[in-house]
Amino acid sequence: MTSPVPRRLAQLVAIGRIAIGCTAVAAPTLMTRPWIGGAAASPDARLLARAMGGRDLALGIGTLRALGVDGTEARPWVALAGVADAVDACVTLCAFRRLPTPSRWAVLAATLGAAVVSFRVAAALDPAPHPFGTGGTAVDGPADPAAAGGTGAGAGTEGTGSMRA
């Protein structure tokens, strides 16, 4: 069972992402001016900001829905939100010298911070169940092939179920 702290953090990050997504869709210049400066007012920048807002809405809503199920469902959503934030940080770094001086550090800190928090929270949520239950691995097969439906000769004996050469 997931501790309530990672679940609560995942909820807060998802709610924040939904708020950012709604703002980006409704007022794209407000979201992008700190990031790209005066270019934020252009129709092209507003279009991209709205598209990114849709991405954030989807990730936030998907995370909240998955948290309603359990930690195993939410883990990939939270991790993928971290990937989106890490990409935002990378593209910010790539254009860093061309970005507005007063806010570029804040934007970089926000995107990196969001990525780190998402990855740490995802790692703290319950992992997905193992495909063979406890004891087996995807390479070795189930610990007890007979229990997993293996009925062939030697089922349950040492070496059965191994996929290694």
C-alpha positions as CSV (number, residue, x, y, z in Angstrom):
1,M,0.0,0.0,0.0
2,T,1.3,3.4,-0.9
3,S,2.1,5.8,2.0
4,P,-0.4,8.8,2.0
5,V,2.4,11.3,1.6
6,P,3.4,10.3,-2.0
7,R,-0.3,10.0,-3.0
8,R,-1.0,13.5,-1.6
9,L,2.0,14.9,-3.4
10,A,0.9,13.3,-6.6
11,Q,-2.5,14.8,-6.1
12,L,-1.1,18.3,-5.5
13,V,1.2,18.1,-8.5
14,A,-1.7,16.9,-10.7
15,I,-4.0,19.7,-9.5
16,G,-1.2,22.2,-10.2
17,R,-0.7,20.7,-13.6
18,I,-4.5,21.0,-14.3
19,A,-4.4,24.7,-13.2
20,I,-1.4,25.4,-15.4
21,G,-3.1,23.6,-18.3
22,C,-6.3,25.6,-17.9
23,T,-4.4,28.9,-17.7
24,A,-2.3,28.0,-20.8
25,V,-5.5,27.2,-22.8
26,A,-7.4,30.3,-21.5
27,A,-4.6,32.9,-21.3
28,P,-1.6,31.5,-23.2
29,T,0.4,34.7,-23.1
30,L,0.3,34.8,-19.3
31,M,1.9,31.3,-19.2
32,T,4.5,31.9,-21.9
33,R,5.7,35.5,-21.3
34,P,8.1,34.5,-18.5
35,W,9.5,31.7,-20.6
36,I,9.9,33.3,-24.0
37,G,9.4,37.0,-23.4
38,G,7.8,39.3,-26.0
39,A,7.4,36.5,-28.5
40,A,4.6,35.1,-26.2
41,A,2.1,37.5,-27.8
42,S,2.5,36.0,-31.3
43,P,-0.3,33.8,-32.7
44,D,2.2,30.9,-33.1
45,A,3.4,31.1,-29.5
46,R,-0.2,31.3,-28.3
47,L,-1.1,28.2,-30.4
48,L,1.8,26.2,-28.9
49,A,1.0,27.3,-25.4
50,R,-2.6,26.1,-25.8
51,A,-1.3,22.8,-27.1
52,M,1.0,22.4,-24.1
53,G,-1.9,23.4,-21.9
54,G,-3.9,20.5,-23.3
55,R,-0.9,18.2,-22.6
56,D,-0.8,19.4,-19.0
57,L,-4.6,19.0,-18.6
58,A,-4.4,15.4,-19.9
59,L,-1.5,14.4,-17.6
60,G,-3.1,16.0,-14.6
61,I,-6.6,14.5,-15.1
62,G,-5.1,11.1,-16.0
63,T,-3.0,11.2,-12.8
64,L,-6.0,12.1,-10.6
65,R,-8.1,9.4,-12.3
66,A,-5.4,6.8,-11.7
67,L,-4.9,7.9,-8.1
68,G,-8.6,7.0,-7.6
69,V,-7.7,3.4,-8.6
70,D,-4.4,2.8,-6.8
71,G,-0.7,3.6,-6.8
72,T,0.1,1.1,-9.5
73,E,-2.2,2.9,-11.9
74,A,-0.9,6.3,-11.0
75,R,2.8,5.6,-11.1
76,P,3.2,5.7,-14.9
77,W,1.1,8.9,-15.1
78,V,3.2,10.7,-12.6
79,A,6.4,9.5,-14.2
80,L,5.3,10.5,-17.7
81,A,4.4,14.0,-16.3
82,G,8.0,14.1,-15.0
83,V,9.2,13.2,-18.5
84,A,7.2,16.2,-19.9
85,D,8.7,18.5,-17.3
86,A,12.2,17.1,-18.0
87,V,11.8,17.8,-21.7
88,D,10.6,21.3,-20.9
89,A,13.8,21.8,-18.8
90,C,16.0,20.5,-21.6
91,V,14.5,22.8,-24.3
92,T,14.8,25.6,-21.8
93,L,18.5,24.9,-21.4
94,C,19.0,24.6,-25.2
95,A,17.6,28.1,-25.6
96,F,18.8,29.5,-22.3
97,R,21.0,32.4,-23.6
98,R,18.1,33.6,-25.9
99,L,15.5,33.6,-23.1
100,P,14.5,36.7,-21.1
101,T,17.2,37.2,-18.5
102,P,15.0,38.0,-15.5
103,S,12.9,34.9,-15.6
104,R,15.0,32.2,-17.3
105,W,16.4,30.9,-14.1
106,A,12.9,30.7,-12.5
107,V,11.6,28.8,-15.5
108,L,14.5,26.4,-15.4
109,A,14.1,25.9,-11.7
110,A,10.4,25.3,-12.1
111,T,10.7,22.8,-14.9
112,L,13.6,20.9,-13.3
113,G,11.9,21.0,-9.9
114,A,8.7,19.6,-11.3
115,A,10.5,16.8,-13.1
116,V,12.4,15.8,-9.9
117,V,9.3,15.9,-7.7
118,S,7.3,13.8,-10.3
119,F,10.1,11.2,-10.6
120,R,10.5,10.9,-6.8
121,V,6.8,10.7,-6.2
122,A,6.4,8.1,-9.0
123,A,9.1,6.0,-7.4
124,A,7.4,6.2,-4.0
125,L,4.1,5.0,-5.3
126,D,3.3,1.3,-5.4
127,P,5.1,-0.5,-8.2
128,A,3.1,-2.3,-10.8
129,P,2.5,-5.9,-9.9
130,H,5.0,-8.4,-11.3
131,P,3.6,-10.3,-14.4
132,F,4.2,-13.6,-12.7
133,G,3.4,-12.7,-9.1
134,T,6.0,-12.8,-6.5
135,G,9.1,-14.9,-7.1
136,G,9.3,-15.0,-10.8
137,T,10.8,-12.7,-13.4
138,A,9.9,-12.0,-17.0
139,V,13.1,-13.8,-18.1
140,D,13.0,-16.7,-15.7
141,G,9.3,-17.3,-15.7
142,P,7.2,-18.1,-12.7
143,A,8.8,-19.5,-9.6
144,D,6.4,-22.5,-9.8
145,P,5.4,-23.2,-13.4
146,A,2.8,-25.8,-12.2
147,A,1.1,-23.1,-10.2
148,A,1.1,-20.8,-13.2
149,G,-0.6,-23.4,-15.4
150,G,2.4,-25.4,-16.5
151,T,1.4,-29.0,-16.8
152,G,4.0,-30.3,-19.2
153,A,6.6,-32.9,-18.2
154,G,8.8,-31.7,-15.4
155,A,6.5,-29.0,-14.3
156,G,7.6,-27.7,-11.0
157,T,11.1,-29.2,-11.3
158,E,14.3,-27.2,-11.3
159,G,15.1,-25.4,-14.6
160,T,11.5,-25.6,-15.9
161,G,10.2,-22.3,-17.2
162,S,13.6,-20.8,-17.9
163,M,13.9,-18.9,-21.1
164,R,17.7,-18.5,-20.9
165,A,19.9,-20.2,-23.4
